[in-house]
Structures are given as structure tokens and as C-alpha cells.
């Protein structure tokens, strides 16, 4: 690591440790704390408010079990310090049983306000309107993209899309009906684009982007910037999108989920050979790449491992959660002086296939 980057990295670590202390104090203080964590504290053999002083100390909690997020009462996740605030609840995809729930007050706005700062105004013009062509319903994406458009001075037009219905169709073998539903979603997008020439930016998933581009030219439709994310995001699709689909528009590949928030893409560099490289929104969330057989151990740079997520906000505290993904560990860079990840994909050791549907 270069000296300047080392200095930035050390400052980021110091800031992370300070933020850990603040977040742990908030969630475990009887005045402001989260009922789930206050109850959990009674079973621990350490005092989080005294003994958690650094990010590394979070190992004391062990691994977070996501079953705690399935089912109610959901208010056990609302910190007392936010008790009088309007609360949202967002759900994960629901492709593996009862969806996981995450409560929110301002997190999704903070995440997407920060992400807005990474988008080039040349391609995502201030004041331009957006098309949100992705999952709606209980997912935070709809409200998040609307907020992103509003932060940038625009309005977001949204389609109706229920990915859980798509998953059911696929599981039933109703592929023809699934294609009809996808066509229905694309028809909604085409109607918006034809009726509103103010739409210059869009969010969508890889599969839906490809389906849309089979029907219309992004350039002729006036689209100059595409923010795209989903499990189908691969280096092959990245190259295909940039070389075939974008027609000069900017392609912002992203990785995010309900439990983490939103990671930011490393700006395109031909030397990366279209790898999908993301950096988590430190210190609000950290991604580590760990040895699948020894998940307390972080792998070396460039090595493959399982994704381990830690989320650290005043609304949601989730230490050391093992995701269903794998990737390569990416070193810090000038823009993001902390670890990133390369080419996130479903964890290869899971034998049961998960239907991702339109993602």
C-alpha cells in the first residue's frame, strides 16, 4: 500500500473504531437501546458497553443468526431512542421462506444520499427524472430510488413488479407465464419512457435491462445513466452492457441488500477487465471475505472466500453475519481506503439452488 493510501486506511480504521463504540453504546444503553440487544446482553459473558472498543472486538458476539429477523414482534428491533419516530419495515426477497425484516427510519435515505455523491452529473443530470424498473412492494429499493431521484432534483417513475410471483412461476415450471409477466413489466417501462421524455436516468436489474434493450434503444429513449444491481451481475454481463446495451450511457454497477445498504462501484478501469468491484459504505457497513471453513479468519487479498457482513447504524446493528455469497477480497483504493470485494456471486458450497427470478 502506498504511504498516502496507508494514511487514509489508518484514519478509516480509527474512524471505524470510534463509530463502533458509538453504535454499541446506543444499542446497549437502557435509555436508547434496542430491545433485542438489551435482552441478548443479559446472556453475554461480557459487557458490550465496556468491552467493545474496536471493530475487531465485535468478534466477541460470535456469528449473527438471521433467523432472529424472521417473524415478529418486529418492534423488538426498534431502538428506544427512535421510539417516537416514523418507522418503516423492509423485507428481503423471500426466496428462502419467511422473509427477513429490517426496520428503518432514515438509513435508506442516508445510504442513497451518500451514493448520489458518487454519480457523475454528466450522465446522471441534476433535475432529470428517473425510471425505477425493479422490485416494488416491501423492499426498500422503491423508496430508496425515489429518494435518490429527489436528492438529485428529479422525480422517480416506478413500475409494478412482484418478484415473489416470478419465483413461484419458475418453481411451478411456468416459464411461458414468467416470460409473459416479464413482458408485462417491460411494457410498463416502455409506456413511461414514451410518455415522459424528462426521464434520463434509471435503476434496473441485469435481466430487465437486457429485456428492455431488446425493445428500445436507450440512446433514442434519452437514457444517459443506468444504475444496475442484482445477483446476475457478472463480468460477462458488465462487458455486454457497456459494449452492447449502453450506447454511450454510464453504467453504474452496484451491490446492495436490505441488511447491508448499498455498496459503491469502483469507477471503470480497463485494467480491471470488467470485474465488478464494490466498496461497502464504511463505517455504516463492512464486508469481509472470510475462509468458509474458518469464518473468523479473513482471507488474503485476491483470494476467494465467503462474504461476512457487519452493519453498524443507529437503526440497525448486525455483527458478523455470514451471507449466501462468495467473492474475492479486493485491496483498498484511493477513493475507498478500506477493503472491497470483487465479483460477488452465490456461495458455491450451497447445494440447494435459490430461485432469484428477475434479479
JOQUICOR-V650226 format. One record per pair of residues at least 24 apart in sequence whose ideal C-beta (glycine too) atoms are under 8 Angstrom apart, sorted by the first residue. I is the first residue (numbers start at 1). J is the second residue. Records with the same first field share a line. If there is no record, write none. Layout:
I: J / J
//
This chain:
1: 331 / 332
4: 334
5: 332 / 333 / 334 / 337
8: 332 / 334 / 337
9: 332 / 337 / 338
11: 337
12: 282 / 283 / 332 / 337 / 338
13: 55 / 338
15: 283
16: 55 / 282 / 283 / 286 / 338
17: 53 / 54 / 55
19: 283 / 284 / 312
20: 52 / 53 / 54 / 55 / 57 / 58 / 283 / 312
21: 52 / 53
23: 312 / 313 / 314 / 317
24: 48 / 49 / 52 / 317
25: 49
26: 79 / 81 / 314
27: 79 / 314 / 317
30: 80
31: 80 / 81
32: 79 / 80 / 81
33: 79 / 80 / 81
34: 76 / 77 / 78 / 79 / 80 / 317
35: 75 / 76 / 77 / 78 / 80
36: 68 / 76 / 77
37: 317
39: 76
55: 286 / 310
58: 310 / 319 / 320
59: 296 / 320
61: 319 / 320
62: 320
63: 295 / 320 / 321 / 322
64: 318 / 319 / 320 / 321
66: 100 / 259 / 321
69: 100 / 101 / 102 / 259
70: 97 / 98 / 99 / 100 / 101
71: 98
74: 101 / 103
75: 103
77: 101 / 102 / 103 / 316
78: 103
79: 314 / 315
81: 314
82: 314 / 315
88: 140 / 143
89: 138
90: 138 / 139 / 140 / 258
91: 138 / 139 / 258
92: 257 / 258 / 259
93: 135 / 139 / 163 / 164 / 167 / 356 / 359
94: 164 / 167
95: 164 / 167 / 354 / 355 / 356 / 357
96: 354
99: 138
100: 258 / 259
102: 140 / 258 / 259 / 316
103: 315 / 316
104: 140 / 315 / 316
105: 315
106: 315
107: 261 / 284 / 313 / 315 / 316
108: 140 / 143 / 144 / 147 / 261
109: 144 / 147
110: 284 / 313
111: 144 / 256 / 261 / 262 / 281 / 284
112: 144 / 145 / 147 / 148 / 151 / 262
113: 147 / 148 / 151
114: 281
115: 148 / 254 / 262 / 264 / 281
116: 148 / 151 / 152
118: 252 / 264 / 265
119: 152 / 225 / 227 / 252
120: 225 / 250
122: 224 / 250
123: 201 / 224 / 225 / 249 / 250
124: 152 / 200 / 201 / 224 / 225 / 227 / 250
125: 200 / 201 / 224
126: 152 / 153 / 154
127: 152 / 153 / 154
128: 152 / 153 / 154 / 198 / 199 / 200 / 201 / 224
129: 154 / 155 / 156 / 157 / 196 / 198 / 199 / 200 / 201
130: 154 / 155 / 156 / 157 / 199 / 200 / 201 / 202 / 203
131: 156 / 157 / 159 / 189 / 192 / 193 / 199 / 201 / 202 / 203 / 204 / 223
132: 156 / 157 / 158 / 159 / 202 / 203
133: 159 / 161 / 185 / 189 / 202 / 203 / 204 / 205 / 208 / 209 / 212
134: 159 / 161 / 203 / 204 / 205 / 208
135: 161 / 162 / 163 / 358 / 359
136: 160 / 161 / 162
137: 161 / 162 / 164
139: 258
140: 258
141: 203
144: 262
145: 203
148: 203 / 227
149: 201
152: 201
154: 198 / 201
155: 198
157: 192 / 196 / 199
159: 185 / 188 / 189 / 192
160: 185 / 188
161: 185 / 358
163: 357 / 358 / 359
164: 357
166: 357 / 358
167: 355 / 356 / 357
170: 355 / 357
171: 355
182: 207 / 208 / 211 / 358
183: 211
185: 358
186: 211 / 212 / 215
190: 215 / 216
193: 221 / 222 / 223
197: 222
199: 223
200: 224 / 225
201: 225 / 226 / 227
202: 226 / 227
203: 227 / 228 / 229
204: 228
205: 229 / 230 / 232 / 358 / 359
206: 230 / 232 / 233 / 237 / 241
207: 232 / 358 / 359
208: 358
209: 241 / 245
210: 240 / 245
213: 244 / 245
217: 247
218: 245 / 246 / 247 / 249
219: 247 / 248 / 249
223: 249
224: 248 / 249 / 250
225: 249 / 250 / 252
226: 250 / 251 / 252
227: 252 / 254
228: 252 / 253 / 254
229: 253 / 254 / 255 / 256
230: 356 / 358 / 359
231: 345 / 346 / 356 / 359
232: 356 / 359
233: 276 / 344
234: 276 / 343 / 345
235: 273 / 274 / 275 / 276 / 343
236: 274
238: 274 / 275 / 276
239: 274
242: 268 / 274
253: 278
254: 278
255: 341 / 344
259: 309 / 311 / 316 / 318 / 321
260: 285 / 287 / 309 / 311
261: 285 / 311 / 313
263: 287 / 340 / 341
264: 336
266: 330 / 333 / 335 / 336 / 340
267: 335
275: 342 / 343
276: 342 / 343 / 344
277: 330 / 340 / 341 / 342
278: 340 / 341 / 344
279: 330 / 333 / 335 / 336 / 338 / 339 / 340
280: 338 / 340 / 341
282: 336 / 338
283: 312
284: 311 / 312 / 313
285: 309 / 310 / 311 / 312 / 313
286: 310 / 312 / 338 / 339
287: 339 / 340 / 341
288: 329 / 339
289: 327 / 328 / 329 / 339 / 341
290: 322
292: 326 / 347 / 349
295: 322
298: 329
299: 329
300: 329
301: 329 / 330 / 331
302: 328 / 329
303: 328 / 329
304: 328
305: 329
306: 347
307: 341 / 344 / 347
323: 347
324: 350 / 354
//
